Amino acid sequence: MMIHVVKSKIHRVKVTGADLNYIGSITIDEDLLDAANITEGEKVQIVNNNNGERLETYAIPGPRGSGEITLNGAAARKVAPGDILILITYAIMEKEEAKAFRPALVFPNEHNLLK
């Protein structure tokens, strides 16, 4: 049996921008992408702690060390700069594999930088 499991989580990052006129996606500081094992173009679930919104889009890398978290395109309407988000990716794997799997959990500081 195949099941969905959490692959990675970036916990409590702050929105730094919302660009309605961009084609789509979420721009994430590349240091955070690497730490969370998130690949460019990978589907990301976004949970907005400020307003309860949940949405899905795909990741694109932002400048390293910038702390950038920008929602682009229509997703920009679901956030405001300063909102606190949880970013989650999932993987599909066999149940036995999932029992041994450990997700990448990232807890950035208040500036969206690695501690």
Secondary structure as the mmCIF struct_conf table of DSSP 4:
data_model
#
loop_
_struct_conf.conf_type_id
_struct_conf.id
_struct_conf.beg_label_comp_id
_struct_conf.beg_label_asym_id
_struct_conf.beg_label_seq_id
_struct_conf.end_label_comp_id
_struct_conf.end_label_asym_id
_struct_conf.end_label_seq_id
STRN STRN1 MET A 2 LYS A 14
HELX_LH_PP_P HELX_LH_PP_P1 VAL A 15 VAL A 15
STRN STRN2 GLY A 17 ASP A 19
TURN_TY1_P TURN_TY1_P1 LEU A 20 ASN A 21
BEND BEND1 TYR A 22 GLY A 24
STRN STRN3 SER A 25 ASP A 29
HELX_RH_AL_P HELX_RH_AL_P1 GLU A 30 ALA A 35
TURN_TY1_P TURN_TY1_P2 ALA A 36 ASN A 37
HELX_LH_PP_P HELX_LH_PP_P2 ILE A 38 THR A 39
TURN_TY1_P TURN_TY1_P3 GLU A 40 GLY A 41
STRN STRN4 LYS A 43 ASN A 48
TURN_TY1_P TURN_TY1_P4 ASN A 49 ASN A 51
STRN STRN5 ARG A 54 GLY A 62
TURN_TY1_P TURN_TY1_P5 ARG A 64 GLY A 65
BEND BEND2 SER A 66 SER A 66
STRN STRN6 ILE A 69 ASN A 72
HELX_RH_3T_P HELX_RH_3T_P1 GLY A 73 LYS A 78
TURN_TY1_P TURN_TY1_P6 PRO A 81 GLY A 82
STRN STRN7 ILE A 84 GLU A 94
HELX_RH_AL_P HELX_RH_AL_P2 LYS A 95 ALA A 100
STRN STRN8 ALA A 104 VAL A 106
TURN_TY1_P TURN_TY1_P7 GLU A 110 HIS A 111
BEND BEND3 ASN A 112 ASN A 112
#
